[in-house]
Amino acid sequence: MTTSPLRNFIDGEYVEAHGPSTFDLVDPATEEVYGVSPVSDASVVDRAFDAAERAFETWGETTPAERQLALFRIADAMEARAEEFADLESQDTGKPRHSLVEDEILLSVDQIRFFAGEARHLSGMSAGEYMPDHTSFVRREPIGVIGQVTPWNYPLNMAVWKFAPALAAGNTTVLKPSDTTPLSTLLLAEVAAEFLPKGVLNVITGDRTTGAAMIAHPTPQMVSITGSVRAGMAVARSAADDLKRVHLELGGKAPVIVFDDVDVERAVEGIVAAGFFNAGQDCTAATRLLVQSGIHDEFVAALAARVRSSARTGAPRDEGVLFGPVNNANQLAQVQGFLERLPDSATIEVGGSRQGDVGYFHEATVVSGLAQDDEAVQNEIFGPVITVQRFSDEGEALRLANSVRYGLASSVWTTDHARALRFAKRLDFGCVWINTHIPIVAEMPHGGFKHSGYGKDLSSYGFEDYTRIKHVMSFIG
């Protein structure tokens, strides 16, 4: 256990945190306390935003080439320390250590390099005369200081999604990681400091009170959060008081529509991986299956068999585990609560229980027999639980898929190309996968509709979200 509290990273260096309280960092695999983190108070938030504001005066004037080079160097340094990042990420989250470097650390490195490229790739309207004797053109500029809050399911990856486009566009940022997973983000700030001016990237620890103080602070011109719907609504309300820009990536309840013309075994294999990866703690996870009546029973049986044989959970250093524990005690209780409240019509096909007495492990679980208005269908469980519903035809499948408040991700599994494209058009979700589920690439946007929030991560669209547009007109007559 670390005997002294973590320190914040502000203005290019570690500084002691000030706040009314601290909280323990708990290993989700062992429930042992391994560190102490401060709850940063308003004075810390002030200090961080002051540093970011000073830094913006110069960083906002740098050339795209300078920003690109800094991000490339950060990516190279992260890659060189990938094993160290993976150790911290596994410690904080309980994720299987054997896959972290490839699945998340190097993926984050690639995404930083993508945004480094975007720094020199802004496009816009050409200059022109749209009235006599006047030439107009558009400037795309950085917004200024950004406040950012990340979740605990992908601590380092979500930090990259926040800071990299913001800095590439010429902004500076204050970033707060989740209270339960701060370690890799603090190391990121330390690594980046070698290549950035002081104050460009600041990281502070804390809980929801720290996050609320950041959102309400008068300095940031934009706030960005990845988190729950409830948190997103609170951010939007607070930001509205002084008309801050808001970038929200919130929850999801992805429909996975399986038609009776699929290869059942192949579909089951892909869906199990996409549903239970990271213990189902993914806003895009394949956890709400809609299966056509003709293969429903066969599919459920194959799904349960696959889960029994390959969807194993265990400690981070165990070989052959698909996923680790859920992140914290509250999340474990939430998963268990959903299962305890299942209606009488529901059947737990496999799993259904906590695994062991130590650690926040939960069995991979499949539930069938649910109706559309049941809680487990409508609300995000955010754990290793897949629900299965039956549908008869395309119309019913589409109605069931779209009849939730979320709109982040979806998939359709069929060999009928025309049907797949019909669903791609009519599914009310920001991402539609066809015969696959969950792959993400830096070049394509990630973001949703409805209660899943607004704004895009990744891609040129995510980069443009961190810029503002200015019209300049000159009289030439």
SEKOL-937489 format. One record per atom (N, C-alpha, C): residue in one letter; x, y, z. Coordinates in steps of 0.2 Angstrom, whole numbers, plus 5000, padded with zeros to 4 digits. Layout:
# SEKOL-937489
AXYZ/...
This chain:
# SEKOL-937489
M500449945000/M500050005000/M500450065000/T500250114996/T500650184996/T500450215003/T500950245006/T500850275013/T500650345013/S500850375007/S500650445007/S500150455001/P499750505001/P499250514996/P499550534989/L499250514984/L499450534977/L499450614977/R499850634972/R499950704971/R499650724964/N499350784963/N499150804957/N499750824952/F499550834946/F500050854941/F499850924938/I500150974940/I499851044938/I500451084936/D500451124931/D500951164928/D501551134928/G501551074925/G502151034923/G502550994929/E502250984935/E502550954940/E502050924945/Y502250874949/Y501850854954/Y501750904960/V501150914962/V501050954968/V500650924973/E500750944979/E500350914985/E499550934984/A499150884985/A498450904984/A498150924991/H497650974990/H497351004996/H496550984995/G496350965001/G495650945001/G495350925008/P494750915009/P494450905015/P494550825017/S494650785012/S494650715013/S495050675008/T495150615009/T495550565005/T495050505004/F495250464999/F494850394999/F495450344997/D495250284999/D495650224998/D495650204990/L496150184987/L496150144981/L496150074982/V495650034980/V495549964982/V495649924976/D496049874976/D496149824971/D495449784970/P495149794964/P494549754963/P494649684963/A495249654962/A495349584962/A495449554969/T495649594973/T495849564980/T495449604986/E495249664984/E494849704989/E495349734994/E496049734992/E496549764997/E496649834995/V496749875000/V496949944999/V497649954996/Y497749984991/Y498449994988/Y498750064988/G498250114989/G498450184989/G497950224992/V498150284992/V497650344995/V497650394990/S497050424988/S497050474983/S496650534987/P496850594986/P496550654989/P495850674985/V495450704988/V494850734985/V495050814984/S495250824978/S495550894977/S494950944978/D495051004981/D494551054983/D494551104978/A494151164979/A494151214975/A494751254973/S495251254979/S495851284978/S496251254973/V496251184973/V496651144968/V496351154961/V495651154960/V495351164954/V495551234951/D495551284955/D495851354953/D496551354951/R496951324955/R497651324953/R497751284946/A497451234945/A497451194939/A497251234933/F496651264933/F496351304928/F496851374927/D497051394932/D497551454931/D498151434927/A498451374929/A498951354925/A498851344917/A498251314916/A498051304909/A497851364906/E497651414909/E497451474906/E498051514904/R498651514908/R499251544907/R499551504901/A499551444901/A499851404895/A499551414889/F498851424889/F498551434882/F498751494879/E499051544882/E499251604879/E499851594874/T500251544875/T500751524871/T500551464867/W500251414870/W500151344866/W499551364861/G499151404862/G498651424857/G498951454851/E499551484851/E499851514846/E500351474842/T500451414845/T500951364841/T500651344835/T501151324830/T500951294824/T500651224824/P500251204819/P500051134819/P500651084819/A501251104816/A501751064816/A502151054822/E502151104826/E502351104833/E501951054838/R501351064837/R500851024841/R500850954839/Q500950934832/Q501050874830/Q501650834833/L502150874832/L502850844835/L502750824842/A502450864846/A502450854853/A502050794854/L501450784851/L501050724852/L501350664849/F501750664844/F502150604841/F502650584847/R502950634850/R503450614855/R503150584861/I502550614863/I502150584868/I501950514867/A501750494861/A501550434859/A502150384859/D502750404857/D503350364857/D503550354864/A503550394868/A503650384875/A503250344879/M502550344877/M502050294880/M502250224877/E502350224871/E502550154868/E503150124872/A503650164873/A504250134876/A504050114883/R503550144887/R503350124893/R502750084894/A502550054888/A501950014888/A501849974894/E502349934896/E502249884901/E502049914908/E502449974909/E502250014915/E501550034915/F501350064909/F500650084909/F500150024910/A500349974907/A499849914908/A499849884915/D500449884919/D500449864926/D499949914930/L499949974929/L499550024933/L498850014931/E498650004924/E498049994922/E497649934925/S498049884925/S497849824928/S497749824935/Q498149864939/Q498149874946/Q497449914948/D497349964944/D496750004945/D496049964943/T496049934938/T495449904935/T495349834936/G495849794938/G495849724938/G495749684931/K495949724926/K495949694919/K496449634918/P496349584914/P496849534913/P497449574910/R498049554913/R498649584912/R498949564905/H498749504903/H499149474897/H498949504891/S498349544891/S498049574884/S498049644884/L498249674890/L498249754891/L498649794886/V499249764885/V499749804881/V499449814874/E499249754871/E499049754864/E498349784863/D497849764868/D497149784867/D497049864869/E497449884873/E497249954876/E497850004875/I498449984878/I499050034878/I499250054871/L499350004867/L499650024860/L499050054856/L498450034858/L497850064854/L497850134856/S497950154862/S497950224864/S498550264861/V499150234860/V499750264857/V499550274850/D499150234846/D498950244839/D498450294839/Q498050304844/Q497550364843/Q497850424844/I498350434849/I498750494849/I499050514843/R499350464839/R499750474833/R499150494828/F498550474828/F498050494823/F497950564824/F497850584830/F497650654832/F498250704830/A498850674831/A499450714829/A499450734821/G499250684818/G499150694810/G498550744809/E498050744813/E497450784812/E497650864813/A498150874818/A498350934819/A498550974813/R498750944808/R498950974801/R498450964796/H497850944797/H497450924792/H496750954793/L496651014795/L496051054796/L495851074789/S495251064787/S494951084781/S494351134782/G494251174777/G493651224777/G493551254770/M493051294770/M492851324764/M493451364761/S493451374755/S493951414752/S493751484752/A494251534752/A494051604752/A493651624746/G493251674746/G492851684740/G492451754741/E492251784736/E491851844736/E491051824736/Y490751834741/Y490051814741/Y489551874741/M489851934741/M489551994739/M490052044736/P489852084732/P490352124728/P490852164733/D491552164731/D492052204734/D492252174741/H491952114743/H492152084750/H492352014749/T492951994752/T493251934752/T493051904759/S492851844759/S492651804765/S493151744766/F493351724772/F493651664773/F493451644780/V493551574782/V493451544788/V494051524792/R494051554798/R494651524802/R494351474807/R494751424808/R494551374813/R495051374819/E494851394825/E495351414830/E495251364836/P495751364841/P495551324847/P495051364851/I494751324855/I494251354860/I494551384866/G495051364868/G495351394874/G495551334879/V495351344886/V495451294891/V494851254891/I494951184892/I494451134892/I494551094899/G493951084902/G493851044907/G493650974905/Q493950914908/Q493850854905/Q493750804911/V493350754911/V493250704916/V493150634912/T493550584915/T493550524912/T493250464917/P493050414914/P492750354918/P493250304920/W493050254924/W493450204926/W493550144922/N493150134917/N493150074913/N493750064908/Y493950124905/Y494550124901/Y494950194903/P495250194908/P495550254911/P496050284906/L496550254904/L497050284900/L496750294893/N496350254890/N496150254883/N495650314883/M495250324888/M494750384888/M495150454889/A495650444893/A496050504894/A496350524887/V496550484883/V496850494877/V496350524872/W495750494872/W495150524868/W495050594870/K495150614876/K495050684878/K495650734877/F496250714879/F496750764879/F497050774872/A497050714868/A497450714862/A497150764857/P496450754855/P496150804851/P496150874853/A496050884860/A496050954863/A496750984862/L497250954863/L497950984862/L498150984855/A497950944851/A498050944844/A497751004841/A497251024843/A496851084841/A497151154844/G497551144849/G497851204851/G497551234858/N497151184861/N496851204868/N497351174873/T497151194879/T497451174885/T496951134889/T497151094894/T496651054898/T496751044905/V496251034909/V496251004915/V495850944915/L496150884917/L495850824916/L495750794923/K495150764925/K495150724931/K494950654929/P495350604931/P495150534930/P494650514935/S494350454934/S493850434939/S494250424946/D493850424951/D494150424958/D494450354959/T494250304956/T494450234957/T495050214953/T495250254948/T495750234943/T496150294941/P496550324945/P496950384943/P497650364941/L497950304942/L498650294941/L498950304934/S498650274929/S498850284922/S498850354920/T498250394922/T498250454919/T498750504922/L498950494928/L499450534931/L500150514928/L500250454927/L500850434923/L500850464916/L500250474913/L500250504906/L500450574907/A500250614912/A500350684912/A501150684914/E501450644917/E502150644919/E502550634912/V502350584908/V502650574902/V502650624897/A502050654897/A501850714892/A502250774894/A502350784900/A502650844902/A503350854899/E503750804897/E504350814894/E504350844888/F503750844884/F503650874878/F503150924877/L502850944882/L502451004882/L502651064887/P502451124885/P502551174890/P502151164896/K502351194901/K502051194908/K501351214907/G500851174910/G500151194911/G499751174905/V500051144900/V499651124894/V499151064896/L499451014900/L499050964902/L499150954909/N498550964913/N498550964920/N498050904922/V498250864927/V497850804930/V497750814937/I497150814939/I496950814946/I496550764948/T496550734954/T496150684957/T495650704961/G495150664962/G494550684966/G493950644964/D493350664968/D492750624967/D492250674963/R491650654964/R491150694960/R491050764962/T491250784968/T491350854970/T491850894967/T492450864966/T492950894962/T492750904955/G492450854952/G492150864945/G491650914944/A491250924949/A490750974949/A491051044949/A491551044954/A491951114954/A492251134947/M492451084944/M492751094937/M492251114932/I491651084932/I491151104927/I490951174929/A490851194935/A490551254937/A491051314937/H491751294936/H492251344936/H492151394930/P492351454931/P492251504926/P492751504920/T493351474921/T493851474916/T493751434910/P493551364910/P493451324904/P492951354900/Q493051354893/Q492551374888/Q492251304886/M492451254887/M492151184885/M492251134891/V491751094892/V491851034897/V491650974893/S492050924894/S491950854891/S491950804896/I491450754896/I491450704900/I491250644897/T491550584899/T491250514897/T491050484904/G490350464904/G490150444910/G489350424910/S489050424915/S488350404915/S487850454913/V487250434911/V486750484909/V486650534914/R486550504921/R486450554926/R487050604927/A487650584926/A488150634927/A488150684921/G488050654915/G487950704909/G487450754910/M486850734912/M486350784913/M486550834918/A486850814924/A487150864929/A487650914926/V488050884921/V488550924918/V488250974913/A487750954910/A487450994905/A487051054909/R486751034914/R486351094918/R486851144921/S487451114924/S487951164927/S488251204921/A488451174916/A488751214910/A488251264907/A487651254908/A487151304905/A487151364908/D487351364914/D487351434918/D487851484915/D488351464912/D488751514909/D488951494901/L488451454899/L488451434891/L489151404889/K489451364893/K489951324891/K489751274885/R490251264881/R490151204876/R490151144880/V489751094878/V489751034882/V489850974877/H490250924879/H490450864875/H490250804879/L489750764877/L489550714882/L489550644878/E489850594881/E489850524879/E489650484885/L488950464884/L488650434890/L488550364889/G487950334892/G487850264892/G487550234886/G487450174886/G487250144880/G486850074881/K486450054877/K486149994878/K486049954871/A486649934868/A486649914861/A486249854859/P485849864854/P485449804852/P485949764847/V485849704848/V486249654843/V485749614840/I485549624834/I485049594830/I485249534826/V485049474828/V485249414825/V484749384821/F484849384814/F484249354810/F484449274809/D483949244806/D483949164806/D484349144801/D484649184797/D485149164791/D485849164793/V486049174799/V486749184801/V487049114802/D487649104802/D488049054805/D488049054813/V487649014816/V487549024823/V488249024827/E488648974826/E489248964830/E489649024829/R489749054823/R490149104821/R489949174825/A489249184824/A488949234828/A489049234835/V488949174838/V488949164845/V489649184847/E490149164844/E490849174846/E491049254846/G490749284841/G490949354841/G490549394846/I489949374847/I489449414852/I489749394859/V489949334861/V490249324867/V490849364869/A491249374864/A491849414865/A491649494866/A491149514862/A490949584862/A490549594868/G490249544871/G489749564876/G490149554883/F490649514884/F490949504890/F491649534891/F491949564885/F492549594886/F492549654891/N493049654895/N493049714900/N492449704905/A492249634906/A491649624910/A491049654909/G490949674902/G490349704900/G490349784902/Q490849804904/Q490849874907/Q491149924901/D490649924896/D490749964890/D490149984887/C490050054886/C489450084884/C489250054877/T489650014873/T489449984867/T489449914867/A489449884873/A489549814874/A488949774871/A489049714868/A488449674865/A488049644870/T487649674874/T487349644879/T486549644879/R486249664873/R485549664872/R485449624866/L485349564866/L485249524860/L484549514858/L484349524852/L483749514849/L483849464843/V483549404845/V483649344840/V482949324837/Q483049304830/Q482449294827/Q482149224829/S481549214829/S481149154832/S481449094829/G481549094822/G481749024819/G482348994822/I482849034825/I483449004828/I483549024835/H483049054838/H483049084845/H483349024850/D482948974850/D483148924855/D483848894854/E483948874848/E484648854846/E485148904848/F485048964846/F485549014848/F485649024855/V485149024859/V485249034866/V485648974869/A485448914867/A485848854869/A486548854867/A486748874861/A487448884859/A487748944863/L487448994864/L487749054868/L487849024875/A487448994878/A487548974885/A488148924885/A488148874880/A488748834880/A489448864879/R489448914875/R490048954873/R490248994880/V489749024883/V489949054889/V490249004894/R489948954895/R490248904900/R490948884898/S491148874892/S491748854890/S492248904889/S492148964888/S492649014886/S492549084890/A492049094893/A491949164896/A492149164903/R492749144904/R492949134911/R493249204914/T493049214920/T493349274924/T493849254929/G494349294931/G494849274936/G495349334937/A495849324941/A496249374943/A496649404937/P496949464937/P497349494932/P497849454929/R498249414933/R498849374931/R498649304929/D497949284930/D497749214928/D497749214920/E498049154918/E498049144910/E497349114908/G497149134902/G496549104899/G495949144902/V495949194905/V495349224907/V495149274902/L494449284901/L494149334896/L494149394899/F493949404905/F493849464909/F493949464916/G494149514919/G494249524926/G493649544930/P493749564936/P493149584941/P492849654938/V492249664940/V491949734939/V492349774943/N492349844942/N492849894945/N492749904952/N492249904955/N492149924962/N491549894965/A491449894972/A490949864976/A490249894974/N490249954972/N489549984970/N489349954964/Q489849944959/Q489649914953/Q489449844953/L489749804957/L489549734959/L488849734961/A488749774966/A488049784969/A487549794964/Q487649844959/Q487249864954/Q487049804949/V487549764948/V487449704943/V487049654947/Q487149644953/Q486849594957/Q486049614958/G485949684959/G485349704960/G484849694954/F485149704948/F484749694942/F484549614942/L484949574943/L484849504943/L484349484948/E484349514954/E483949494960/E483249524958/R483149574954/R482449604952/R482149574946/L482449524943/L482249494937/L481449474938/P481049484933/P480349464933/P480349384933/D479749354935/D479649284935/D479749254928/S479649294923/S479649264916/S480349254914/A480849284917/A481549274915/A481849214917/T482349184913/T482749124915/T483449144914/I483849124920/I484549134919/I484849074916/E485049074910/E485249014906/E485948994909/V486349044911/V487049024913/V487249084918/G487649064923/G487949114927/G487449144932/G487449204934/G486949234938/G487249254945/S487849234947/S488049244954/S488749274954/R488849304960/R489549324961/R490049264961/Q490649274959/Q491149224959/Q491649234965/G491549184970/G492049184975/G491849234981/D492249244986/D492049284992/D492549344992/V493049344988/V493549404988/V493649424981/G493649494980/G493649524974/G492949534971/Y492849584966/Y492249594963/Y492049554957/F492149494958/F492049454952/F491349434951/H491149424945/H490449404944/H490449364938/E490049304938/E490049254932/E489749294926/A489949264920/A489649284914/A488949254914/T488449294913/T487749284914/T487349294907/V486949244906/V486449254900/V485749244903/V485349294901/V484649294904/V484149294898/S483649254897/S483149254892/S482449264895/G481949264891/G481249274893/G481049344895/L481449394893/L481349464895/L480849494891/A480449544893/A480049584889/A480349654888/Q480149684883/Q480449754881/Q480449804887/D479949804891/D479849854896/D480249834903/D480549774903/D480849754909/D481449794910/E481649804916/E482149844918/E482849824915/A482949764915/A483649734912/A483749744905/V483149764901/V483149774894/V483249854893/Q482949894897/Q482949964896/Q483450004899/N483749974905/N484350014908/N485049974907/E485550014908/E486149994907/E486449954913/I486549894912/I486849854918/I487549864919/F487949874914/F488649884914/F489049834918/G488949774916/G489249714919/G489149654915/P489449594917/P489449534912/P488749504912/V488249534909/V487649514909/V487349524901/I487149474898/I486849474891/I486149454892/T485649494889/T484949484889/T484749454882/V484349414881/V484049384875/V483349394874/Q483149424869/Q482349434867/Q482249394860/R481649384859/R481449344853/R481049394849/F481149394842/F480749434838/F480549394832/S480049414828/S479849374822/S480049404816/D480049464815/D480149494808/D480549554808/E480749584803/E481149644803/E480749704806/G480149714805/G479749764809/G479849764816/E479749704819/E479749694826/E480449704829/A480949684825/A481649684827/A481849764827/L481649804822/L481849874822/L481449904828/R480849894829/R480449924835/R480749904841/L480949844843/L481249824849/L481949864850/A482349864844/A483049894845/A482949964846/N482550004843/N482550074844/N482150094850/S481750054854/S481350074859/S481750074866/V482250104866/V482650124872/V482850194872/R483050224878/R483250294878/R483950304875/Y484350254874/Y485050264872/Y485050264865/G485650284862/G485750284855/G486450284853/L486850244856/L487550244855/L487850194850/A487750134851/A487950074846/A487450024845/S487549984840/S487149934838/S487449884833/S487149824832/S487449784826/S486849744824/V486949724817/V486449674814/V486849624811/W486649564812/W486949504810/W486549464805/T486749464798/T486349434793/T486749424787/T486549374783/T486949364776/T486549404771/D486049434772/D485649474767/D485849544767/H486249564762/H486549624761/H486049684761/A485549674758/A485049734757/A484749744764/R484549684768/R484249694774/R484749734779/A485449714779/A485949744783/A485949824782/L485849844775/L485949914774/L485249944776/R484649914775/R484049944778/R484149954785/F484349914789/F484449924796/F484949974798/A485549974794/A486050034795/A485750094794/K485250104790/K484850174789/K484350184794/R484050134797/R483450144801/R483650134809/L484150104810/L484350104817/L484550164820/D484250184826/D484350254829/D484950254833/F485550244831/F486150234835/F486750264831/G487250294835/G487750324831/G488250284828/C488250214829/C488650164826/C488250104824/V488350084818/V488050014816/V488549974814/W488649914817/W489149864815/W488749814811/I488949784806/I488649734802/I489049664802/N488849614805/N489149554806/N489749554810/T489849604815/T490349614819/T490049664825/H490449664830/H490249714835/H490849734840/I490949794841/I491449824845/I492049854842/P492249834836/P492949864834/P492849934833/I493349974835/I493450044835/I494050064831/V494050114827/V494650134823/V494650214824/A495250234825/A495350304826/A495050354820/E495050324814/E494850364809/E494050374808/M493650334812/M492950344812/M492650364818/P492150404818/P491850444824/P491550394829/H491550404835/H491250374840/H490750414844/G490150404845/G489650454848/G488950434847/G488550454851/G487850434850/G487350484850/F486650464850/F486050504850/F485750494857/K485150534857/K484750534863/K485050534869/H484950484874/H485250494881/H485950464881/S486250444875/S486950434875/S487350494874/G487050554873/G487450614873/G487550644866/Y488050684865/Y488150724859/Y488850744859/G489150754853/G489850764852/G490150694850/K490650704846/K491050644844/K491750634847/D491950574848/D492650554850/D492950524843/L493550524843/L493950504838/L493750534831/S494150524826/S494050544819/S494150624818/S494050644812/S494150714811/S493550754814/Y492950714815/Y492350754818/Y492550764825/G492850714829/G493050724836/G493550784837/F493950784832/F494450844832/F494150904831/E493750914826/E493350974825/E492950994831/D492750954835/D492350974841/D492751014846/Y493351014845/Y493851054850/Y494051114846/T493651134841/T493851204838/T493251244837/R493351304836/R492751354835/R492951384828/I492351414825/I492351434818/I492251514818/K492651544815/K492651624814/K492651644807/H492151684805/H492051714799/H492451774798/V492951784793/V493351844792/V493151874786/M492951934785/M492751974779/M493152034778/S493452044772/S493852104771/S493552144765/F493552204766/F493352244760/F493952254755/I493852244749/I494352244744/I494252294738/G493652334739/G493552374733/G493952444734/
